[in-house]
Amino acid sequence: MEPLSSRILLRPSDSAKSQSFYRDVLGLAVYREFGDPESPGIVFFLGNGLLEVSGQRGDEGAGRLELWVQVRDIEAEWKNLQAAGVEILRAPVEEPWGLLEMWIADPDGVRIVLVEVPADHPIRRDTRNPRDL
């Protein structure tokens, strides 16, 4: 298999409410809309991936999907999300692995981890010795 693109599919209980959350509260840019103009599916840019919010959830419910989203400034996001009334599951903390993480929930209870990668974290740079490569 050679994937050329990917996206996360989210089938919410209320598409309009979830689309508003991702577009208006989190501020995700719209990649495209499709389907019925009265109730379109929307695909959002999500960093280097895509998130499609369309259709309607079946009986499986929330909790079967979690999102990982990298942000520039977790403290600023925390303040903005609190002001917007978003459910904060856990305030920002530095994890043992060195990332700053906080957890929020969307309107359906889908858990979203927001992550800030510190400037000196190995994810940001190759810390290997060039002579060893």
VOBA-1610 file (N, C-alpha, C; in pm, whole numbers, padded with zeros to 5 digits, always signed):
BEGIN
Met+00085-00118+00000Met+00000+00000+00000Met+00089+00123+00000Glu+00050+00225-00078Glu+00121+00352-00084Glu+00021+00464-00066Pro-00010+00502+00060Pro-00107+00609+00083Pro-00058+00742+00024Leu-00145+00811-00044Leu-00113+00942-00100Leu-00170+01055-00016Ser-00272+01025+00062Ser-00337+01123+00148Ser-00410+01048+00257Ser-00443+01116+00362Ser-00521+01052+00468Ser-00605+01156+00539Arg-00702+01108+00613Arg-00785+01195+00695Arg-00848+01113+00805Ile-00888+01179+00907Ile-00963+01117+01015Ile-01109+01141+00986Leu-01191+01036+00996Leu-01335+01049+00973Leu-01407+01057+01107Leu-01492+01154+01120Leu-01570+01172+01241Leu-01717+01175+01203Arg-01793+01084+01260Arg-01938+01077+01237Arg-02007+01121+01367Pro-02035+01249+01382Pro-02089+01301+01508Pro-02238+01276+01523Ser-02289+01296+01644Ser-02432+01285+01667Ser-02505+01407+01610Asp-02437+01521+01602Asp-02495+01644+01546Asp-02388+01709+01459Ser-02396+01685+01327Ser-02292+01734+01235Ser-02274+01885+01243Ala-02384+01959+01242Ala-02374+02105+01243Ala-02302+02156+01369Lys-02336+02097+01483Lys-02274+02139+01609Lys-02124+02107+01609Ser-02089+01988+01563Ser-01947+01950+01559Ser-01871+02030+01455Gln-01932+02054+01339Gln-01866+02134+01237Gln-01840+02275+01289Ser-01937+02331+01359Ser-01919+02464+01419Ser-01805+02463+01521Phe-01797+02358+01601Phe-01690+02347+01701Phe-01553+02348+01633Tyr-01534+02264+01533Tyr-01403+02257+01468Tyr-01372+02382+01388Arg-01472+02440+01321Arg-01451+02560+01239Arg-01441+02686+01324Asp-01540+02708+01411Asp-01553+02836+01479Asp-01480+02844+01612Val-01479+02735+01688Val-01413+02738+01820Val-01265+02707+01807Leu-01231+02595+01739Leu-01090+02561+01723Leu-01024+02638+01609Gly-01105+02694+01519Gly-01051+02776+01410Gly-00983+02698+01299Leu-01023+02571+01277Leu-00964+02493+01169Leu-01011+02547+01034Ala-00920+02558+00940Ala-00953+02605+00806Ala-01023+02495+00728Val-01118+02534+00643Val-01194+02439+00562Val-01115+02406+00436Tyr-01094+02277+00412Tyr-01029+02229+00291Tyr-01132+02220+00177Arg-01248+02161+00209Arg-01356+02155+00111Arg-01486+02115+00178Glu-01596+02146+00111Glu-01729+02102+00152Glu-01783+02015+00040Phe-01868+01920+00077Phe-01924+01831-00025Phe-02062+01784+00019Gly-02136+01729-00077Gly-02267+01672-00046Gly-02379+01773-00051Asp-02486+01745+00022Asp-02605+01828+00027Asp-02570+01968+00077Pro-02600+02073+00000Pro-02569+02210+00043Pro-02639+02248+00175Glu-02752+02184+00204Glu-02824+02213+00328Glu-02757+02149+00450Ser-02685+02040+00427Ser-02618+01968+00535Ser-02490+01906+00480Pro-02392+01991+00444Pro-02272+01940+00376Pro-02178+01866+00471Gly-02097+01780+00412Gly-01981+01727+00484Gly-01872+01832+00471Ile-01789+01845+00572Ile-01680+01942+00568Ile-01550+01870+00601Val-01449+01900+00520Val-01314+01848+00545Val-01229+01966+00590Phe-01164+01951+00706Phe-01081+02056+00763Phe-00934+02021+00750Phe-00851+02125+00735Phe-00707+02106+00748Phe-00678+02079+00895Leu-00591+01984+00923Leu-00554+01949+01060Leu-00404+01928+01062Gly-00329+02038+01064Gly-00183+02028+01056Gly-00146+01965+00923Asn-00072+01853+00927Asn-00037+01787+00802Asn-00134+01674+00767Gly-00253+01677+00827Gly-00357+01579+00798Gly-00489+01648+00770Leu-00592+01569+00755Leu-00726+01621+00728Leu-00826+01556+00822Leu-00929+01631+00857Leu-01038+01581+00940Leu-01168+01602+00866Glu-01240+01494+00840Glu-01370+01503+00775Glu-01479+01485+00879Val-01569+01584+00886Val-01684+01576+00977Val-01808+01569+00889Ser-01870+01451+00885Ser-01984+01431+00797Ser-02068+01316+00847Gly-02187+01305+00791Gly-02275+01195+00825Gly-02319+01201+00970Gln-02359+01086+01020Gln-02409+01078+01158Gln-02355+00953+01224Arg-02323+00966+01351Arg-02269+00857+01430Arg-02373+00747+01448Gly-02327+00623+01448Gly-02412+00510+01478Gly-02412+00483+01628Asp-02435+00362+01666Asp-02443+00326+01807Asp-02309+00318+01878Glu-02198+00327+01802Glu-02067+00308+01865Glu-02032+00419+01964Gly-02087+00538+01947Gly-02069+00645+02045Gly-01931+00709+02044Ala-01916+00809+02129Ala-01789+00879+02143Ala-01689+00790+02216Gly-01564+00828+02210Gly-01462+00755+02282Gly-01389+00653+02196Arg-01437+00629+02076Arg-01369+00536+01986Arg-01271+00609+01896Leu-01259+00739+01917Leu-01172+00822+01836Leu-01108+00926+01926Glu-00980+00947+01908Glu-00910+01056+01976Glu-00824+01125+01873Leu-00803+01252+01893Leu-00721+01330+01801Leu-00597+01382+01873Trp-00486+01388+01801Trp-00361+01445+01850Trp-00334+01567+01763Val-00325+01682+01826Val-00309+01807+01751Val-00194+01887+01811Gln-00092+01916+01731Gln+00020+01996+01777Gln-00015+02144+01764Val+00016+02223+01868Val-00008+02367+01869Val+00122+02440+01900Arg+00128+02570+01866Arg+00248+02649+01893Arg+00261+02687+02040Asp+00149+02727+02101Asp+00151+02784+02237Asp+00036+02726+02317Ile+00063+02625+02396Ile-00043+02554+02467Ile-00110+02642+02573Glu-00034+02730+02636Glu-00093+02819+02737Glu-00195+02914+02673Ala-00161+02968+02557Ala-00255+03056+02486Ala-00380+02980+02444Glu-00361+02857+02395Glu-00477+02776+02355Glu-00564+02745+02476Trp-00503+02715+02588Trp-00577+02686+02711Trp-00666+02803+02748Lys-00610+02923+02747Lys-00688+03043+02781Lys-00802+03065+02682Asn-00772+03051+02552Asn-00875+03071+02450Asn-00988+02968+02462Leu-00952+02844+02487Leu-01053+02738+02497Leu-01137+02753+02623Gln-01076+02793+02733Gln-01152+02819+02856Gln-01253+02932+02830Ala-01207+03038+02765Ala-01295+03152+02736Ala-01410+03112+02645Ala-01387+03013+02558Ala-01491+02967+02466Ala-01585+02865+02531Gly-01557+02827+02655Gly-01642+02732+02725Gly-01620+02587+02687Val-01504+02557+02629Val-01473+02420+02590Val-01446+02336+02715Glu-01490+02211+02713Glu-01465+02121+02825Glu-01317+02085+02830Ile-01249+02130+02937Ile-01108+02099+02957Ile-01102+01974+03045Leu-01051+01866+02990Leu-01040+01742+03066Leu-00917+01742+03156Arg-00811+01805+03110Arg-00689+01815+03188Arg-00610+01937+03142Ala-00572+02022+03236Ala-00494+02142+03206Ala-00355+02102+03153Pro-00285+02195+03089Pro-00152+02164+03035Pro-00054+02118+03144Val+00020+02013+03112Val+00127+01964+03199Val+00243+01918+03111Glu+00363+01922+03168Glu+00477+01865+03097Glu+00481+01716+03128Glu+00476+01636+03023Glu+00476+01492+03039Glu+00619+01442+03061Pro+00634+01321+03117Pro+00768+01265+03138Pro+00850+01256+03009Trp+00784+01248+02894Trp+00853+01239+02765Trp+00886+01376+02708Gly+00857+01484+02786Gly+00902+01617+02749Gly+00806+01703+02669Leu+00690+01650+02632Leu+00591+01729+02559Leu+00496+01797+02657Leu+00448+01915+02622Leu+00344+01982+02699Leu+00211+01939+02640Glu+00124+01882+02724Glu-00002+01828+02674Glu-00119+01871+02760Met-00232+01894+02695Met-00359+01916+02764Met-00466+01840+02688Trp-00573+01803+02760Trp-00681+01727+02699Trp-00810+01808+02705Ile-00883+01808+02591Ile-01014+01871+02584Ile-01112+01769+02525Ala-01240+01806+02520Ala-01340+01720+02458Ala-01424+01803+02362Asp-01462+01742+02250Asp-01551+01810+02156Asp-01696+01790+02204Pro-01795+01843+02132Pro-01934+01831+02179Pro-01984+01689+02198Asp-01923+01590+02131Asp-01964+01450+02146Asp-01880+01376+02249Gly-01788+01446+02315Gly-01703+01382+02413Gly-01578+01318+02354Val-01552+01342+02225Val-01430+01290+02165Val-01312+01361+02230Arg-01216+01282+02277Arg-01101+01338+02347Arg-00997+01387+02246Ile-00947+01508+02272Ile-00846+01570+02186Ile-00729+01610+02274Val-00611+01563+02239Val-00492+01605+02311Val-00425+01715+02229Leu-00403+01829+02294Leu-00328+01938+02233Leu-00186+01928+02285Val-00090+01938+02195Val+00050+01914+02228Val+00136+02030+02180Glu+00221+02080+02270Glu+00325+02175+02232Glu+00457+02103+02242Val+00536+02112+02137Val+00667+02049+02135Val+00770+02157+02168Pro+00835+02150+02285Pro+00934+02250+02321Pro+01048+02258+02218Ala+01109+02375+02209Ala+01214+02399+02109Ala+01330+02301+02120Asp+01360+02255+02240Asp+01475+02166+02257Asp+01437+02017+02257His+01313+01985+02224His+01268+01846+02224His+01323+01772+02102Pro+01359+01642+02118Pro+01413+01565+02005Pro+01320+01556+01883Ile+01189+01571+01903Ile+01099+01568+01787Ile+01131+01684+01692Arg+01177+01795+01746Arg+01205+01914+01664Arg+01335+01906+01587Arg+01430+01830+01638Arg+01560+01828+01570Arg+01622+01690+01580Asp+01710+01665+01488Asp+01785+01540+01486Asp+01903+01557+01581Thr+01900+01488+01694Thr+02004+01502+01795Thr+02117+01400+01777Arg+02110+01321+01671Arg+02217+01224+01646Arg+02344+01295+01602Asn+02456+01234+01630Asn+02585+01285+01586Asn+02597+01255+01437Pro+02625+01357+01352Pro+02637+01333+01207Pro+02740+01227+01171Arg+02841+01210+01255Arg+02944+01109+01228Arg+02890+00967+01243Asp+02779+00955+01319Asp+02720+00823+01342Asp+02623+00781+01232Leu+02594+00871+01141Leu+02492+00842+01038Leu+02551+00770+00920
//
